[in-house]
Every structure is written in C-alpha cells, then in structure tokens.
Amino acid sequence: MTSEAHQTAAQASRVYAEHFITEGDAARQARAAAGRLGLTAVTSGAAQTLTVLARLIAAKAAVEIGTGAGVASLALLQGMDPQGILTSIDSEADHQQAARSILAQAGYRPRLIAGRALEVLPRLSDGAYDIVFADAEPLEAGEYVEQALRLLRSGGVFALYHALLDDTVAQLDNLDDETLIVRETLEAVRDMDGVLPVLLPIGDGLLVLVKA
Ligand SMILES: C[S@@+](CC[C@H](N)C(=O)[O-])C[C@H]1O[C@@H](n2cnc3c(N)ncnc32)[C@H](O)[C@@H]1O
C-alpha cells in the first residue's frame, strides 16, 4: 500500500471504530441539542468508551465536569449502576436545561450543579466517587486532574476528553496556551506515582487513569 492509500485506510478504520456501536434516540437528541447550542459533544466512540468504563467499575457515584447538552452524561448513566447518582457541573444554565430535559425523557435524574468547575469541585467530598469525567475548559485540565484524584476512591477512574486537542498536542512545536497546558497535564499524569494512565486516540483523545 502507498503511504497515501494507507492514510486513507487508517482514516476509514477510525471512522469505522467511532461508529461501531449505533447510538440510540436519546443520544441523537442530545447531539442535536448540542449542535443547536454550538457545543462539541464527545464522539460516539468516546461516549461508548465512557459507558464501558462506568460499567466495568459498576460506578454508583460519578462526577462530570461540563454537562453540555448531556451526550456524555447519558453515556455515563447508561453504564452506571441503575441506582447510581451522576453529579454534573456546568457554568451555563441553558446547557444544563437542555441536558435535564433530554435525560429526564430517557428516565434519568442527574444532580446538575450550575457553576464554574473550580468553584464547585472543592465542595464535593474526598474519596466519594467511582468515576470523574471532564470535558469543560482545556486551560483547567491540570486542576481537573488534581480535583479528580482527591474525589476518587481507590480504584476509581478519571477520564479527560480533548486530550489530543484537535491533533495539536502531538505537534510538539505547537506552543499555544491550551495545547501546552493539555500536553503538560498528560506528561504530568504519565510521570505520576499512584495512577495507571492510558491515552486513547478515540474522538478528540481520551486520557483515562485508574487511581491506585
Ligand atoms: C464541550 S461541552 C461538553 C459536552 C459534553 N461532554 C457532551 O458530550 O455533551 C463543554 C461544556 O463545559 C462548560 N464549561 C466550560 N468551561 C467551564 C467551567 N470552567 N466550569 C464549568 N463548566 C464549564 C460549557 O458551558 C459547556 O457546556
């Protein structure tokens, strides 16, 4: 295969993997609402990864940073224990309103907290959560890791979306503020004691770590 043909085939594989699982009606509605609000939701493959992670650890208590219109909220809830509680934070009330209505139609009642992540997170209890997922402000990625490690129980999982930030993180000569912060956060996590990380090239990149 020529390198151009290989690139095309690799791209086709990525698209195939992203859409390997067909999303249900509620996810499609949340995605449409995200589009109307001008938000970039997690991709279908990233959403399914969140569902699988939540199911693997039988998550009962989850924190989401950046509700948006609820695509990832729904994915987390679909993997969590049916009695589980998702606490989701967003600074924009209209985003949470859209998410609340779509999630209610799907039978879920998450605890939605309106506010800026770095003001709300410190109010949540230490070691009380099974999974924390962040998709809000890339410039705060380092603080999200710090807060997540405090909030998670031992064996809990943290996931950070946009970990490849539109393919800029891997371009080492790109020193834009957001890119630099996300790259430095990934490297800090990679070198940290007491965590088991992996960087998945799904969607816009999903950093996943397990807290020891
Ligand atoms: C890309 S959207 C999240 C999309 C969501 N993950 C999904 O898949 O549907 C990012 C959300 O984070 C919120 N946000 C941005 N910065 C924030 C901050 N500092 N604190 C709380 N929410 C924030 C935005 O209002 C927006 O709703």
The ligand as an SDF file (V2000), in Angstrom:
LIG
                    3D

 27 29  0  0  0  0  0  0  0  0999 V2000
  -17.9210   20.6820   25.0110 C   0  0  0  0  0  0  0  0  0  0  0  0
  -19.1740   20.9830   26.1650 S   0  0  0  0  0  0  0  0  0  0  0  0
  -19.3880   19.4080   26.9720 C   0  0  0  0  0  0  0  0  0  0  0  0
  -20.0420   18.4250   26.0830 C   0  0  0  0  0  0  0  0  0  0  0  0
  -20.3880   17.1280   26.7870 C   0  0  0  0  0  0  0  0  0  0  0  0
  -19.1820   16.4580   27.2460 N   0  0  0  0  0  0  0  0  0  0  0  0
  -21.1430   16.2350   25.8480 C   0  0  0  0  0  0  0  0  0  0  0  0
  -20.5630   15.2670   25.3360 O   0  0  0  0  0  0  0  0  0  0  0  0
  -22.3290   16.5010   25.5930 O   0  0  0  0  0  0  0  0  0  0  0  0
  -18.2930   21.8620   27.4100 C   0  0  0  0  0  0  0  0  0  0  0  0
  -19.2220   22.3560   28.4960 C   0  0  0  0  0  0  0  0  0  0  0  0
  -18.3990   22.8190   29.5700 O   0  0  0  0  0  0  0  0  0  0  0  0
  -18.9470   24.0170   30.0690 C   0  0  0  0  0  0  0  0  0  0  0  0
  -17.8440   24.7620   30.7050 N   0  0  0  0  0  0  0  0  0  0  0  0
  -16.8040   25.4030   30.0890 C   0  0  0  0  0  0  0  0  0  0  0  0
  -15.9660   25.8980   30.9930 N   0  0  0  0  0  0  0  0  0  0  0  0
  -16.4730   25.5790   32.2060 C   0  0  0  0  0  0  0  0  0  0  0  0
  -16.0420   25.7950   33.5470 C   0  0  0  0  0  0  0  0  0  0  0  0
  -14.9110   26.4550   33.8030 N   0  0  0  0  0  0  0  0  0  0  0  0
  -16.8140   25.3240   34.5570 N   0  0  0  0  0  0  0  0  0  0  0  0
  -17.9560   24.6380   34.2770 C   0  0  0  0  0  0  0  0  0  0  0  0
  -18.3970   24.3950   33.0400 N   0  0  0  0  0  0  0  0  0  0  0  0
  -17.6740   24.8540   32.0170 C   0  0  0  0  0  0  0  0  0  0  0  0
  -19.5730   24.7130   28.8780 C   0  0  0  0  0  0  0  0  0  0  0  0
  -20.5940   25.5950   29.2880 O   0  0  0  0  0  0  0  0  0  0  0  0
  -20.0900   23.5240   28.0720 C   0  0  0  0  0  0  0  0  0  0  0  0
  -21.4450   23.2520   28.3610 O   0  0  0  0  0  0  0  0  0  0  0  0
  1  2  1  0
  2  3  1  0
  2 10  1  0
  3  4  1  0
  4  5  1  0
  5  6  1  0
  5  7  1  0
  7  8  2  0
  7  9  1  0
 10 11  1  0
 11 12  1  0
 11 26  1  0
 12 13  1  0
 13 14  1  0
 13 24  1  0
 14 15  1  0
 14 23  1  0
 15 16  2  0
 16 17  1  0
 17 18  1  0
 17 23  2  0
 18 19  1  0
 18 20  2  0
 20 21  1  0
 21 22  2  0
 22 23  1  0
 24 25  1  0
 24 26  1  0
 26 27  1  0
M  CHG  2   2   1   9  -1
M  END
$$$$
